[in-house]
Every structure is written in structure tokens, then in C-alpha cells.
């Protein structure tokens, strides 16, 4: 499999090196397992001949204009974690030059993939319009506002859609690399995961910090504060809207646009976050259920397992 990693000045160092290390490990383990030749031919390329990472390291790369069509082209994250800085980075000349080539390459049969903030570059090139995709959860509100034509589900770790693949936040680069190894051979992917201690993570949901997302919009920030004050009392859309001096439809629309979910769903996210905190403090489940507005512990137990993929025992074990 011919893989090209397209990196830009200011690339997130860990994202780039995780991709390189995972494919190198796969090649090494493949040789130990009797493969006749390395399954991955990986090249690091850039718009210019020299690349400077976000941490100031420099390396020579092959020029993008000199390579032939790969099987997969991967775009790692640029280290621009704030919406304003990311918007500026997306307008850089080197970035625009590269984006212009992504669509034609995909049209010729190349797979295009990205992780974390790299997914913004795929969206900027129009490759995600009408598709399901994921991105780094921390910038999901900005992504939704900038690319309304993309069907974003930021709870998922990896989303594949017609040879366009997106992966989630920061260490999602690792999940993306392992997904590509799995396309070559599932057995090799399992071996790589065991040697590199990679856990299977189908979802980003348990890593999301709800109040960070809420701060993307003043109305949502106010709704978040109201919700935290009323976790034990239960949810009322009318009460929340009245407290914020807006119509219920306004709160509903804004929450959907910024967070990609209903006001009730966000309220439940805050309940789960608080319940996790109380579990870590050692409270019994009946007490926790009352604190977050559930009539009984069984309802909360089922919700935690459905949303987080783990029960109370697993949560307590992780905190030991």
C-alpha cells in the first residue's frame, strides 16, 4: 500500500510521528510474520522541500508536485487549536496549493484521510460535503459553523465514507493509522495494536468536556450554567428558555447548530459528566442518581453503560 503523509509547516509533531511509527511498526512485524516485502511504502511530503514542525524541528520532505498518485494520502493536524488561528492557517498559500490537489487525486482513485484538525483541510477542499465525518471534539462547534454541508458526528473516533476517512482528536492519528493497517490485513493490525498497547476506541464521547463546547456561543454558555444548577431537578426546555429570555425554538436551533444535539441531549451529557465525578468521589449509585435527577440507580446505570460503554464497576476500577 502506497501511503503519502502530507504535512505542513506547524504540523502537530505527535500526530505526524504516530502515523510514521505505526506504519514502521507494521512493516517490522510483517517481516517477522513472513511477509515477502513491507506492506506499506510511506513517504512524507510537503508543498516545500523543508518542513518545520510546531515544536521547531525541521526535516527534508519530498515535494508534493513530484509524487505520483498514492493509494492513500493522509493529512495530519496543523497545530492550531483555536478557531481564529485555524481560520488563518486554512488561508495560508501553502495550504491552499495543497488543497487544490486533493479533489483531483480522489477523483482518480486515491483514498484521502485525515485526523484531528487535519479533517478541516478535507472539509475545506469540499471532500466532506454530504458525507458523514468526525473531527476533534474540541473544535466541533467551529466545524459545524464553517462546514454546514458535512454530516458531523464528533462522538465517533473513525468514520469512513467512500475512500474518505476522518478520525478524531489528537491521538485519533493512532486510530486512523491502525484503521489503514486493518484494511491491509486484520491480523497484522491486531499484532500492531498489541505491540504498541493500542486500546480499541470506537468513540470519543467519554473524552468530551461539555462546558468547553458550551463556551463556543454565549447562549449555549448560559444554557450550560442553567443546566448545572438544575441537574437534580430535571430538565425543562420551557424553564431553560425562560431563564435565558429566549424562545424555546431559538434555544433548540442554537443548540443543534453549535453542539449538533438537542438541549435535552446536552443536559444528559452534563448529568453523565457529574455522575462520573461523583463515582470518582466514592458515592453510592443511589445517591448519585438523586444528585443528577434520576429516580433510581438502575436508570442511571443503564445510561452510563449506553453512553460510555462501561458500567460503574469499570469506572471505579479505572480510578483506582
Secondary structure, 3 states (H helix, E strand, C coil): CEEEEECCCCECHHHHHHHHHHHHHHHHHHHHCCCCCCCCEEEEEECCCEEECCCCCEEECEEHHHCCCCCEEEECCECCCCHHHHHHHHCCHHHHHHHHHHHHHHHCCCEEEEECCHHHHHHHCCCCCCCEECCCHHHHHHHHHHCCCCEECCCECEEECCCEEEECCCCHHHHHHHHHHHHHCHHHHHHHHHHCCCCCCCECHHHCCHHHHHCCCHHHHHHHHHHHHCCCCCCCHHHHHHHHCCCHHHHHHHHHHHHCCCHHHHHHHHHHHHHHHHHHCCCCHHHHHHHCCCCCHHHHHHHHHHHHCCCHHHHHHHCC
